Amino acid sequence: KFEEKPRSIMQTTFQIATHLGTLVEDLLDVSRIDQGRMKVTMEDVPVETTIADIVQQLHFEAEKKKLSFEFKQPAAPLPKIRVDKSRFDQVLINICSNAIKYTMSGSITITTELKEKNRLEIKVTDTGIGMSAEAREKLFQKFYRIRTDETTTISGTGLGLWITKQIVELMNGKIFVDSIEKVG
């Protein structure tokens, strides 16, 4: 029993420090983007390996909520994509973390599909709370957060998806959401 209290205090302290670190990074990214100072260094990246690494990295968060979290590997190997590796990781982590946060039960699945002009579509599908048409329109705005009875306990600044959209566009990509309330 004696060891449980210090461990609990350390876990709480670590969670608070991690949250504050993320908040500071988000604010710095907002500043860089607003001032046009965010730079990307484009390189050819193996997308399948990158997605698999992100799923492995976030698997514990999904597991804590008893969620299934998987990457459905494509039948044929995908070509490498030209992105900034660290920013691409940031985008995937943010989207998948949001899917985990807003999914109370069920699953999160990542799929990929090669489209025309050698463009790659990466889909993150979840069985989360979904959102209204009005929320979909505002989702990528700075400081926007969906406010419902279901989301009151979910923390966040409303900057993550705005930052994500800016990074995706900076790397010549597109991001969009398709969601149905109470479906995901």
N, C-alpha and C positions, 0 to 999 in steps of 0.2 A: 504493500500500500504506500509506503513512504516514497518509493521510486516513481509511482504513478503521477504524483503532483508535479515534481520538477519536469517530467517528460511532457506533461500536458502544457505547462507554462512554456517550455521550449517550442512545442509544436505551434502554439498560439502566436508566440513571438515570431517564429519563422513565417507563418502565414501573413501576419501584419507587415513584416519587412518585405516579403515578396509582393504583396499588394501595393505598398508604397513605391517599390522599385518600378513596377509596371506603370503606375500612375505617372511617375517622373518621366519614364521613357515615352509614354504617350504624349505628354505635354511637350517634350523636346521634339518629337516627331511632328506635332501640330505646328510648332514654331518653324521647323525646317521647311515643311510643306508650304505654309503661308508665305514664307520669305523666298520660296523657290530655290532653297538650298539643299533639298534632299537629292542626293545623287544615287544613281544606280549603276552598277558595274555588270553589264550583261555578259553571260557566259552560257555555254551549252550544258544543260543539267539533265541527268537521267530522272525523269519525272516519277517513274514507278518506285525507284529506290527512295526518293525524297518523300513521297506520300507514305510509303511503308514505314519510314523512320518516324514521321510525325504521328502516325497511328500508334506506333510502339511507345512513343514519348507521352502521349495523352491517354493511353490505355488505362492507366491506373485511375485517372479521374472518372472515366466512364464506368470502370469496374466498381468504384465506390458507390455509384448510383444504380448498380446492377443493370447497366445498359450494355447492349451488344454494340460493338464498335469495330467495323471492318472495312478493309479496302478490297473491293472485288477486282482482282487482277484481270486485265484484258487478255483475250485469247491470243492475240498477236502482240509482239513487243512494240512498244511505242517509240517514236523517234525522240531524241533529246529535244528539250525546249530551251529557248534563249531567254533567260531571266537573270535577275540578280538573285543569287542563291539564298543569301541571308534574308532578303526582303520577301522572296517567295515563301521561305519557311515561315516568316512572320505572318504572311497572309493566310497560309494554311492553318497555322496554329490558332489564329484569331477566329477564323470561320468555324473550325472544328470545336474550339473551346466554347463558342457561342452555342453551337448545336448541342453540346453536352449540357451547358448551363440551362438551356430552355427545353430540354427533353426530360420529362419526369419519369417516363418508363418507355421501354421499347428499344429502339435502335438508331444508330447513326451509320450510314453506309456511304462510302466514297466510290464513285465510278468514274471512268474516263471514256471519252469517245473522240476519235479522230474525225474532224470535220473538213469541209472544203478548204482549199488554199492552205493545207497542212496546219490548220489551227486545231488546238486541242481544247476540248470542253471537259472541265473537271466539275463533277456534281457532288455536293454534299447533301444527302437526303436524310431527314430525320423524322421521327414520330413525335416531335415536340408539340408545343402549344399552338403553333401556327400564328398567323397574324391577319388582321383585317386589310382591306384594300387601302385604307387611309394610312395604316402603319407601313405597308409596303412602299408607298410613295415617299415617306419620310425616313425610311430606314437608314439611308446612307448620309443623312444630314448630321452635321456636327452637334453633339450633345443630345441627340434624340435617343430616347429609351422608350420602349413599350411599357406603358403603365396599366397593369390590370391587377386584380386580386391575386392571380397566379405569379406575378413577377415582383411582388413587394419585397420578398426576401432575397432576390437575386441582385448581387452587387454589380456595379459598373458605372462608368463615367458617361457613356454615350459617345465616346470618341473612337472606339476600336473599329467599327465598321466604316466610319468616315475615313479614318487613316487607311484602312484596307483598300477602299475604293481608290483613293489617291495613288497608292502604291501600284495597284493593278494597272491603272491608266498610265502611270509613269513608265511601266514596262510594256506599253502598247497592248494591254489586254482589256477585257470588258468584264464587268461583274454585274450580276442581276439576281433578283430573288423572285421566286415563284412559290407562294405559300397560301394555304387555306387555313382559316381559323380553326383551331382544335384538331387539325389533321397533321400539320407539320410543314 
